[in-house]
Amino acid sequence: MKENKKEMAKSLRLIATGRQRTNILREGEQKTIAYLVQKVPSWISSDGLTIFGFFGNITVAASFVLAAFVNRYWLLLCLLGFIINWVGDSLDGRLAYYRNKPRKWYGFSLDITVDWIGTILIGFGFMMYINLVDYINSAWLYVGFFFVVMYGWEMVTAQLRYKIGGQYSIDSGIFGPTEVRLILATIITIEAFVPGTIQYLATIACVILLVSNLVEMRKLLRLADEQDKADRRLKEEEYKKKHIENA
């Protein structure tokens, strides 16, 4: 029992390396990830998990297409897709840290790129579904586009925060990728049983993301301003030091 606790504590410490979490579900999520990385077979690599997670996004996009062309109950396939995506996307980088084989910049670049492509595919699938089920107002098509923009904005904010503050966080305030997945899964599931609700619920989700992004942007600008002031103070101190040496 003690050995299991030690291993879990070690795993939690390793997977937390280089990443700050602020999302609502972080405590339970971190413990789950810490447990799962211990169980991943040695022949599965971090890149393999990234591909696995990307397949989850493809599955979500496919659920929209199948719902449009076959039957709307295919929307429920998204639940499997989000689970697959969570497993791959949450474990890929953390597995590398757990195995003490991190590739900080490679993993960062690959993760951001794959997530962005996957988000575009999901947005495209949503727009195709809305178009083919022939909703009255075609303006709802822009909800999918707006979601992609909001999620992209969140990713850009995370990268800028990393560049300015040196601390990488994949969360936007209390919302992280896991919370976004749960919200989307709930919206899509409701649509499967109550057709016509997705456009309204998706719009609400986009508004929530917009507010969250605006709040995080304000924090980012405050952080950037503090960094500018710190850089200025450092330059002034260097100038004074050189002036004293040359006196």
VODO-689993 format. One line per 8 residues: their letters; for each residue z, x, y of N, C-alpha, C. Coordinates in Angstrom, 2 decimals. Each point is the difference from the previous one (the first is absolute). Example, Ala and Ser with C-alpha at 12.3 -4.5 7.8 and 13.67 -1.06 7.14 Angstrom:
% residues 2
AS	7.80,13.19,-5.69,0.00,-0.89,1.19,0.00,0.90,1.20 | -0.72,-0.35,1.05,0.06,0.82,1.19,0.73,-0.77,1.09
***
This chain:
% residues 247
MKENKKEM	0.00,0.83,-1.21,0.00,-0.83,1.21,0.00,0.86,1.26 | 0.83,1.08,-0.02,0.06,0.92,1.13,-1.33,0.70,0.23 | -0.64,0.36,-1.13,-1.29,0.69,0.09,-1.05,-0.90,0.65 | 0.03,-1.28,-0.37,-0.94,-0.95,0.59,0.22,-0.14,1.51 | 1.28,-0.05,0.42,0.31,-0.11,1.42,-0.43,1.25,0.74 | 0.19,1.16,-0.61,-0.41,1.26,0.63,-1.50,0.05,0.16 | -0.71,-0.42,-1.05,-1.46,0.01,0.04,-0.53,-0.97,1.04 | 0.64,-1.16,0.11,-0.40,-0.98,1.00,0.25,0.53,1.42
AKSLRLIA	1.16,0.63,0.19,0.33,0.57,1.31,-1.00,1.10,0.37 | -0.34,0.83,-0.97,-0.98,1.07,0.22,-1.36,-0.60,0.34 | -0.39,-1.02,-0.76,-1.29,-0.65,0.22,-0.07,-0.65,1.38 | 1.08,-0.67,0.42,0.05,-0.63,1.32,-0.13,1.04,1.11 | 0.66,1.14,-0.19,-0.08,1.06,1.00,-1.40,0.57,0.11 | -0.64,0.21,-1.13,-1.34,0.60,0.00,-1.06,-0.93,0.57 | 0.08,-1.29,-0.35,-1.04,-0.91,0.48,0.15,-0.33,1.49 | 1.19,0.28,0.55,0.22,-0.26,1.42,-0.49,1.16,0.87
TGRQRTNI	-0.42,1.09,-0.62,-0.42,1.18,0.74,-1.20,-0.30,0.89 | 0.12,0.35,1.29,-1.12,-0.11,0.93,-0.39,-1.40,0.41 | 0.84,-0.98,-0.29,-0.37,-1.38,0.35,1.22,-0.80,0.41 | -0.13,-0.70,1.11,1.06,-0.85,0.51,-0.39,-1.46,-0.19 | 0.89,-0.78,-0.61,-0.29,-1.41,-0.25,0.89,-0.88,0.88 | -0.59,-1.06,0.56,0.74,-0.94,0.85,-0.21,-1.44,-0.44 | -0.77,-0.23,-1.05,-0.33,-1.36,-0.41,1.20,-0.73,-0.61 | -0.07,-1.31,-0.01,1.11,-0.84,-0.47,0.39,0.30,-1.45
LREGEQKT	-1.00,0.18,-0.85,0.23,0.15,-1.44,0.18,1.44,-0.45 | 0.23,0.92,0.94,-0.01,1.43,-0.31,1.01,0.40,-1.08 | 1.21,-0.57,0.05,1.03,0.43,-0.94,-0.39,-0.28,-1.45 | -0.34,-1.25,-0.28,-0.40,-0.35,-1.36,-1.29,0.66,-0.41 | -0.93,0.11,0.96,-1.30,0.61,-0.30,0.16,1.47,-0.35 | 0.81,0.73,0.77,0.20,1.42,-0.25,0.63,0.24,-1.37 | 0.96,-0.83,-0.37,0.64,0.14,-1.31,-1.00,-0.27,-1.13 | -0.85,-1.00,0.21,-1.02,-0.32,-1.02,-0.98,1.16,-0.15
IAYLVQKV	-0.45,0.55,1.13,-0.94,1.13,-0.04,0.66,1.20,-0.66 | 1.27,0.26,0.36,0.74,1.13,-0.58,0.11,-0.13,-1.52 | 0.14,-1.22,-0.48,0.08,-0.22,-1.45,-1.38,0.17,-0.66 | -1.02,-0.57,0.63,-1.33,0.02,-0.61,-0.62,1.39,-0.07 | 0.23,0.84,1.02,-0.61,1.34,-0.04,0.53,0.82,-1.17 | 1.19,-0.35,-0.46,0.56,0.70,-1.16,-0.71,-0.39,-1.30 | -0.64,-1.18,0.01,-0.61,-0.54,-1.20,-1.51,0.22,-0.08 | -0.60,0.51,1.07,-1.44,0.21,0.00,-0.36,1.11,-0.97
PSWISSDG	-0.91,-0.25,-0.97,-0.40,1.04,-0.96,-0.57,1.24,0.70 | 0.19,1.15,-0.59,-0.41,1.27,0.61,-1.51,0.09,0.21 | -0.77,-0.75,-0.81,-1.46,0.09,0.12,-0.55,-0.82,1.17 | 0.86,-0.80,0.64,-0.42,-0.76,1.18,0.33,0.79,1.25 | -1.00,0.26,0.82,0.18,0.79,1.22,0.17,-0.91,1.21 | 0.34,0.60,1.13,0.12,-0.76,1.25,-1.35,-0.60,0.39 | -1.07,0.78,-0.17,-1.34,-0.50,0.32,-0.36,-1.17,-0.89 | 0.43,0.07,-1.27,-0.26,-1.10,-0.93,0.69,-1.27,0.46
LTIFGFFG	1.22,0.12,0.52,0.72,-1.16,0.52,-0.67,-0.54,1.27 | -0.56,0.89,0.82,-0.71,-0.44,1.20,-1.21,-0.86,-0.38 | -0.73,0.46,-1.01,-1.16,-0.76,-0.49,0.46,-1.35,-0.57 | 1.11,0.03,-0.73,0.55,-1.22,-0.59,0.37,-1.00,1.11 | 0.63,0.50,1.06,0.36,-0.86,1.12,-1.20,-0.58,0.70 | -1.05,0.82,0.14,-1.24,-0.47,0.63,-0.64,-1.10,-0.84 | 0.09,0.11,-1.32,-0.51,-1.05,-0.89,0.73,-1.32,0.26 | 1.28,0.08,0.40,0.75,-1.21,0.35,-0.60,-0.69,1.21
NITVAASF	-0.40,0.78,1.01,-0.65,-0.59,1.18,-1.34,-0.64,-0.36 | -0.74,0.65,-0.89,-1.27,-0.57,-0.47,0.25,-1.33,-0.71 | 1.08,-0.06,-0.77,0.36,-1.22,-0.73,0.31,-1.14,0.97 | 0.73,0.31,1.08,0.31,-1.02,1.01,-1.28,-0.51,0.65 | -0.88,0.93,0.38,-1.28,-0.39,0.60,-0.82,-0.85,-0.97 | 0.02,0.39,-1.28,-0.75,-0.74,-1.03,0.56,-1.41,-0.18 | 1.30,-0.17,0.20,0.60,-1.33,-0.16,-0.57,-0.97,1.02 | -0.27,0.48,1.21,-0.61,-0.84,1.03,-1.43,-0.38,-0.38
VLAAFVNR	-0.75,0.99,-0.48,-1.41,-0.24,-0.35,-0.10,-0.97,-1.17 | 0.82,0.21,-1.03,-0.01,-0.89,-1.16,0.44,-1.40,0.38 | 0.97,-0.10,0.90,0.46,-1.32,0.46,-1.10,-0.74,0.74 | -0.81,0.74,0.73,-1.08,-0.61,0.76,-1.13,-0.47,-0.90 | -0.34,0.81,-1.02,-1.16,-0.30,-0.84,0.34,-0.79,-1.26 | 1.23,0.12,-0.50,0.34,-0.62,-1.28,1.03,-1.13,0.19 | 1.24,0.39,0.31,1.08,-0.97,0.12,1.10,0.60,0.86 | 0.59,-0.81,0.86,0.99,0.55,0.94,1.25,0.55,-0.70
YWLLLCLL	0.24,-0.42,-1.26,1.18,0.51,-0.70,-0.13,1.49,-0.35 | -1.20,0.53,0.16,-0.19,1.44,-0.15,0.75,0.75,1.10 | 0.40,-0.69,1.04,0.79,0.64,1.05,1.30,0.58,-0.56 | 0.50,-0.60,-1.07,1.25,0.47,-0.60,-0.14,1.40,-0.59 | -1.23,0.43,-0.22,-0.23,1.36,-0.48,0.51,1.03,1.01 | 0.12,-0.41,1.24,0.48,0.91,1.05,1.41,0.51,-0.32 | 0.80,-0.82,-0.68,1.37,0.40,-0.33,0.00,1.26,-0.86 | -0.88,0.02,-0.99,-0.15,1.19,-0.84,-0.51,1.17,0.83
GFIINWVG	-0.94,-0.29,0.89,-0.57,1.05,0.85,1.04,0.64,0.89 | 0.87,-0.80,0.61,1.03,0.54,0.88,1.04,0.82,-0.78 | 0.31,-0.44,-1.21,0.93,0.75,-0.84,-0.59,1.37,-0.34 | -1.27,0.00,-0.42,-0.68,1.25,-0.33,-0.04,0.91,1.22 | -0.33,-0.56,1.14,-0.08,0.80,1.22,1.35,0.57,0.38 | 1.05,-0.80,-0.13,1.34,0.50,0.33,0.38,1.17,-0.89 | -0.24,-0.14,-1.30,0.35,1.07,-0.94,-0.73,1.30,0.36 | -1.33,-0.11,0.17,-0.78,1.20,0.29,0.31,0.60,1.35
DSLDGRLA	0.06,-0.86,1.01,0.17,0.48,1.37,1.42,0.49,0.26 | 0.99,-0.57,-0.66,1.39,0.38,0.24,0.40,1.24,-0.79 | -0.63,0.20,-1.15,0.42,1.09,-0.89,-0.82,1.28,0.15 | -1.23,-0.10,0.54,-0.86,1.19,-0.03,0.61,1.21,0.71 | 0.32,-0.15,1.28,0.59,1.12,0.74,1.41,0.32,-0.44 | 0.78,-1.03,-0.34,1.39,0.23,-0.41,0.06,0.72,-1.34 | -0.98,-0.23,-0.86,-0.06,0.69,-1.28,-0.21,1.51,0.21 | -0.86,0.33,0.96,-0.26,1.41,0.30,1.27,0.70,0.47
YYRNKPRK	0.78,-0.68,0.84,1.26,0.60,0.47,1.02,0.08,-1.13 | 0.01,-1.00,-0.85,0.94,0.01,-1.13,-0.30,1.15,-0.96 | -1.28,0.26,-0.21,-0.41,1.10,-0.88,-0.04,1.35,0.72 | 0.39,-0.01,1.26,-0.01,1.21,0.82,-1.40,0.60,0.12 | -0.99,-0.88,0.12,-1.39,0.43,0.19,-0.64,-0.74,1.18 | 0.71,-0.02,1.13,-0.54,-0.77,1.13,-1.21,0.69,0.63 | -0.95,-0.82,0.43,-1.13,0.48,0.81,0.02,-0.83,1.26 | 0.85,0.45,0.93,0.35,-0.77,1.18,-1.21,-0.53,0.76
WYGFSLDI	-0.88,0.88,0.44,-1.12,-0.41,0.85,-1.12,-0.64,-0.81 | -0.22,0.50,-1.20,-1.02,-0.60,-0.88,0.41,-1.43,-0.35 | 1.26,-0.17,-0.42,0.48,-1.32,-0.38,-0.01,-0.96,1.16 | 0.41,0.49,1.17,0.01,-0.82,1.22,-1.41,-0.50,0.32 | -0.97,0.93,-0.04,-1.39,-0.34,0.33,-0.59,-0.97,-1.01 | 0.22,0.28,-1.29,-0.56,-0.86,-1.05,0.62,-1.40,0.06 | 1.30,-0.06,0.18,0.71,-1.29,0.01,-0.49,-0.89,1.14 | -0.09,0.58,1.21,-0.45,-0.76,1.16,-1.43,-0.50,-0.20
TVDWIGTI	-0.88,0.86,-0.50,-1.41,-0.36,-0.19,-0.16,-1.12,-1.03 | 0.66,0.15,-1.14,-0.11,-0.99,-1.08,0.60,-1.34,0.44 | 1.15,0.05,0.70,0.62,-1.25,0.47,-0.92,-0.72,0.98 | -0.64,0.75,0.87,-0.88,-0.60,1.01,-1.20,-0.68,-0.66 | -0.61,0.69,-0.97,-1.16,-0.58,-0.71,0.44,-1.25,-0.76 | 1.16,0.07,-0.65,0.51,-1.16,-0.74,0.28,-1.19,0.90 | 0.54,0.27,1.19,0.27,-1.08,0.96,-1.29,-0.66,0.47 | -1.03,0.81,0.24,-1.30,-0.54,0.40,-0.57,-0.90,-1.10
LIGFGFMM	0.13,0.42,-1.26,-0.51,-0.80,-1.12,0.71,-1.35,-0.08 | 1.32,0.00,0.19,0.75,-1.24,-0.04,-0.41,-0.91,1.15 | -0.16,0.57,1.20,-0.45,-0.79,1.15,-1.38,-0.58,-0.22 | -0.88,0.80,-0.60,-1.36,-0.47,-0.30,0.03,-1.13,-1.02 | 0.86,0.15,-1.04,0.13,-1.05,-1.01,0.50,-1.30,0.60 | 0.97,0.10,0.90,0.53,-1.18,0.69,-1.10,-0.70,0.80 | -0.78,0.79,0.74,-1.07,-0.57,0.83,-1.06,-0.68,-0.87 | -0.29,0.60,-1.15,-0.98,-0.60,-0.91,0.53,-1.33,-0.55
YINLVDYI	1.30,-0.02,-0.34,0.60,-1.23,-0.52,-0.05,-1.11,1.04 | 0.42,0.31,1.23,-0.01,-0.99,1.07,-1.40,-0.54,0.24 | -0.98,0.89,-0.04,-1.39,-0.39,0.26,-0.56,-0.89,-1.10 | 0.25,0.35,-1.25,-0.62,-0.71,-1.12,0.69,-1.31,-0.35 | 1.30,-0.13,0.35,0.65,-1.28,-0.28,-0.31,-1.01,1.11 | -0.75,0.49,1.02,-0.55,-0.87,1.05,1.07,-0.74,0.79 | 0.92,0.78,0.56,0.97,-0.63,0.90,-0.70,-0.44,1.28 | 0.56,-0.99,0.64,-0.63,-0.64,1.15,-0.28,0.99,1.13
NSAWLYVG	0.98,0.79,0.35,-0.13,0.90,1.14,-0.23,1.43,-0.47 | -1.19,0.51,0.22,-0.34,1.36,-0.45,0.79,1.07,0.76 | 0.68,-0.40,1.08,0.81,0.94,0.77,1.11,0.59,-0.85 | 0.38,-0.72,-1.08,1.06,0.51,-0.88,-0.43,1.30,-0.68 | -1.30,0.27,-0.03,-0.48,1.26,-0.58,0.62,1.20,0.70 | 0.28,-0.16,1.29,0.52,1.12,0.78,1.45,0.33,-0.34 | 0.67,-0.89,-0.72,1.38,0.28,-0.39,0.03,1.21,-0.93 | -0.94,0.06,-0.95,-0.09,1.14,-0.90,-0.26,1.29,0.75
FFFVVMYG	-0.92,-0.09,0.97,-0.32,1.17,0.82,1.23,0.43,0.81 | 0.71,-0.98,0.55,1.17,0.29,0.82,1.10,0.66,-0.83 | 0.14,-0.45,-1.25,1.00,0.60,-0.89,-0.32,1.47,-0.24 | -1.27,0.31,-0.27,-0.41,1.38,-0.22,0.31,0.85,1.24 | -0.28,-0.56,1.17,0.28,0.71,1.26,1.50,0.25,0.15 | 0.81,-1.02,-0.27,1.46,0.15,0.16,0.56,1.03,-0.98 | -0.49,-0.04,-1.24,0.48,0.95,-0.99,-0.46,1.42,0.35 | -1.23,0.10,0.50,-0.52,1.30,0.43,0.82,0.54,1.17
WEMVTAQL	0.38,-0.86,0.92,0.83,0.39,1.14,1.33,0.55,-0.50 | 0.58,-0.67,-0.99,1.26,0.46,-0.58,-0.14,1.40,-0.59 | -1.12,0.25,-0.67,-0.24,1.31,-0.60,-0.16,1.08,1.06 | -0.72,-0.33,1.07,-0.18,0.95,1.10,1.34,0.34,0.65 | 0.83,-1.02,0.20,1.33,0.22,0.58,0.83,0.93,-0.87 | -0.07,-0.20,-1.32,0.74,0.86,-0.93,-0.46,1.45,0.11 | -1.31,0.21,0.12,-0.54,1.36,0.12,0.41,0.64,1.32 | -0.04,-0.76,1.10,0.39,0.54,1.30,1.49,0.33,0.02
RYKIGGQY	0.80,-0.85,-0.62,1.44,0.25,-0.06,0.27,1.29,-0.78 | -0.79,0.21,-1.05,0.11,1.21,-0.82,-0.37,1.23,0.83 | -1.08,-0.11,0.76,-0.48,1.12,0.82,0.99,0.35,1.11 | 0.54,-1.03,0.66,0.86,0.22,1.16,1.44,0.35,-0.41 | 0.53,-0.78,-0.94,1.40,0.17,-0.36,0.25,0.83,-1.23 | -1.04,0.26,-0.80,0.16,0.82,-1.19,0.60,-0.72,-1.19 | 0.22,-1.30,0.14,0.58,-0.79,-1.09,-0.97,-1.09,-0.41 | -0.42,0.06,-1.27,-0.99,-0.96,-0.48,0.69,-1.27,-0.48
SIDSGIFG	-0.42,-1.15,0.54,0.51,-1.29,-0.43,-1.18,-0.95,-0.20 | -0.03,-0.66,-1.15,-1.09,-0.92,-0.30,0.33,-1.42,0.45 | 1.17,-0.16,0.62,0.46,-1.33,0.41,-0.24,-0.25,1.48 | -0.13,-1.27,0.33,-0.08,-0.43,1.38,1.23,-0.86,0.27 | 1.08,0.65,0.45,1.25,-0.72,0.16,0.55,-0.45,-1.34 | 0.31,-1.29,-0.10,0.57,-0.52,-1.25,-1.07,-0.34,-1.03 | -1.27,0.15,0.38,-1.08,-0.31,-0.93,-0.65,1.28,-0.52 | -0.12,0.06,-1.30,-0.70,1.11,-0.64,-1.11,-0.56,-0.87
PTEVRLIL	-0.75,0.85,-0.69,-1.07,-0.48,-0.88,0.48,-1.01,-1.04 | 1.21,0.18,-0.51,0.52,-0.93,-1.02,0.21,-1.40,0.58 | 0.58,-0.06,1.20,0.20,-1.30,0.64,-1.33,-0.68,0.30 | -0.98,0.80,0.44,-1.33,-0.55,0.29,-0.62,-0.55,-1.29 | 0.14,0.73,-1.10,-0.53,-0.48,-1.28,0.65,-1.32,-0.40 | 1.30,-0.10,0.15,0.71,-1.22,-0.38,-0.43,-1.18,0.86 | -0.18,0.24,1.30,-0.44,-1.07,0.90,-1.40,-0.48,-0.39 | -0.90,0.96,-0.25,-1.38,-0.36,-0.36,-0.05,-0.71,-1.36
ATIITIEA	0.79,0.49,-0.95,0.03,-0.62,-1.32,0.48,-1.44,0.09 | 1.01,-0.23,0.84,0.53,-1.37,0.19,-1.06,-0.90,0.63 | -0.66,0.50,1.04,-1.04,-0.79,0.69,-1.13,-0.37,-0.95 | -0.47,0.97,-0.76,-1.14,-0.23,-0.90,0.40,-0.95,-1.14 | 1.23,0.15,-0.51,0.47,-0.89,-1.08,0.08,-1.45,0.49 | 0.51,-0.19,1.20,0.08,-1.35,0.57,-1.41,-0.60,0.13 | -0.96,0.82,0.44,-1.38,-0.46,0.13,-0.57,-0.48,-1.32 | 0.39,0.65,-1.10,-0.51,-0.38,-1.33,0.40,-1.42,-0.36
FVPGTIQY	1.17,-0.42,0.46,0.51,-1.34,-0.33,-0.14,-1.01,1.14 | -0.07,0.53,1.23,-0.17,-0.88,1.17,-1.18,0.53,0.82 | -1.22,-0.35,-0.39,-1.20,0.52,0.67,-0.01,-0.32,1.49 | -0.44,0.97,0.78,-0.12,-0.21,1.44,1.16,0.53,0.81 | 1.04,0.51,-0.68,1.17,0.50,0.73,-0.13,1.47,0.36 | -0.89,0.71,-0.68,-0.04,1.45,0.15,-0.32,0.44,1.42 | -0.91,-0.74,0.66,-0.38,0.43,1.34,1.16,-0.07,0.99 | 0.85,-1.02,-0.16,1.15,-0.16,0.90,1.09,1.02,-0.30
LATIACVI	0.30,0.16,-1.29,1.04,0.95,-0.39,-0.43,1.44,0.29 | -1.28,0.29,-0.25,-0.51,1.35,0.28,0.04,0.29,1.50 | -0.25,-1.02,0.81,0.07,0.17,1.46,1.42,0.32,0.43 | 0.96,-0.71,-0.59,1.42,0.27,0.31,0.36,1.43,-0.39 | -0.47,0.43,-1.19,0.27,1.37,-0.45,-0.59,1.03,0.96 | -1.20,-0.27,0.50,-0.64,0.90,0.96,0.79,0.08,1.30 | 0.53,-1.14,0.44,0.81,-0.02,1.23,1.27,0.82,-0.19 | 0.62,-0.13,-1.18,1.21,0.78,-0.30,-0.32,1.50,0.03
LLVSNLVE	-1.13,0.37,-0.62,-0.42,1.41,0.01,-0.28,0.48,1.42 | -0.60,-0.89,0.82,-0.30,0.36,1.39,1.29,0.31,0.76 | 0.99,-0.90,-0.12,1.28,0.20,0.68,0.67,1.29,-0.47 | -0.01,0.20,-1.33,0.60,1.21,-0.57,-0.69,1.25,0.52 | -1.34,-0.03,0.07,-0.75,1.15,0.50,0.28,0.28,1.47 | 0.14,-1.06,0.79,0.31,0.18,1.42,1.37,0.64,0.20 | 0.97,-0.45,-0.82,1.35,0.58,0.08,-0.04,1.47,-0.39 | -0.73,0.32,-1.09,-0.08,1.38,-0.45,-0.79,0.87,0.98
MRKLLRLA	-0.99,-0.59,0.67,-0.75,0.75,1.00,0.91,0.39,1.16 | 0.86,-0.91,0.40,0.94,0.30,1.08,0.93,1.15,-0.40 | 0.49,-0.04,-1.24,0.86,1.08,-0.49,-0.76,1.32,-0.04 | -1.27,-0.07,-0.43,-0.83,1.20,-0.09,-0.21,0.62,1.38 | -0.30,-0.83,0.99,-0.22,0.50,1.36,1.29,0.61,0.57 | 1.14,-0.60,-0.33,1.28,0.55,0.45,0.23,1.38,-0.65 | -0.33,0.09,-1.30,0.13,1.27,-0.71,-0.93,1.06,0.59 | -1.23,-0.42,0.30,-0.98,0.92,0.59,0.46,0.49,1.37
DEQDKADR	0.58,-0.92,0.78,0.49,0.37,1.34,1.15,1.00,-0.10 | 0.90,-0.21,-0.95,1.11,0.92,-0.21,-0.51,1.38,-0.43 | -1.04,-0.01,-0.84,-0.57,1.27,-0.45,-0.65,0.75,1.15 | -0.68,-0.73,0.89,-0.61,0.61,1.18,1.06,0.64,0.89 | 1.12,-0.71,0.19,1.09,0.53,0.82,0.60,1.25,-0.63 | 0.13,-0.03,-1.33,0.55,1.16,-0.71,-0.94,1.20,0.13 | -1.31,-0.26,-0.12,-0.98,1.08,0.15,0.03,0.58,1.41 | 0.17,-0.88,1.01,0.07,0.44,1.39,1.22,0.89,0.25
RLKEEEYK	1.14,-0.45,-0.56,1.23,0.79,0.15,-0.14,1.37,-0.63 | -0.66,0.03,-1.17,-0.20,1.26,-0.70,-0.88,0.95,0.82 | -1.06,-0.53,0.60,-0.89,0.82,0.82,0.72,0.51,1.25 | 0.83,-0.85,0.59,0.76,0.41,1.18,0.98,1.11,-0.33 | 0.65,-0.13,-1.18,0.93,1.04,-0.42,-0.72,1.32,-0.27 | -1.19,-0.09,-0.61,-0.79,1.20,-0.26,-0.44,0.66,1.31 | -0.37,-0.84,0.98,-0.44,0.52,1.30,1.16,0.71,0.70 | 1.19,-0.62,-0.02,1.18,0.60,0.63,0.36,1.31,-0.67
KKHIENA	-0.12,0.02,-1.33,0.33,1.21,-0.75,-0.94,1.14,0.37 | -1.31,-0.30,0.11,-0.98,1.02,0.37,0.24,0.46,1.44 | 0.36,-0.96,0.87,0.24,0.33,1.40,1.19,0.95,0.15 | 1.05,-0.24,-0.80,1.19,0.87,0.03,-0.33,1.39,-0.53 | -0.82,0.05,-1.08,-0.38,1.28,-0.60,-0.86,0.84,0.95 | -0.84,-0.70,0.79,-0.90,0.71,0.90,0.65,0.34,1.35 | 1.20,-0.57,0.22,0.68,0.23,1.28,0.53,1.44,0.10
***
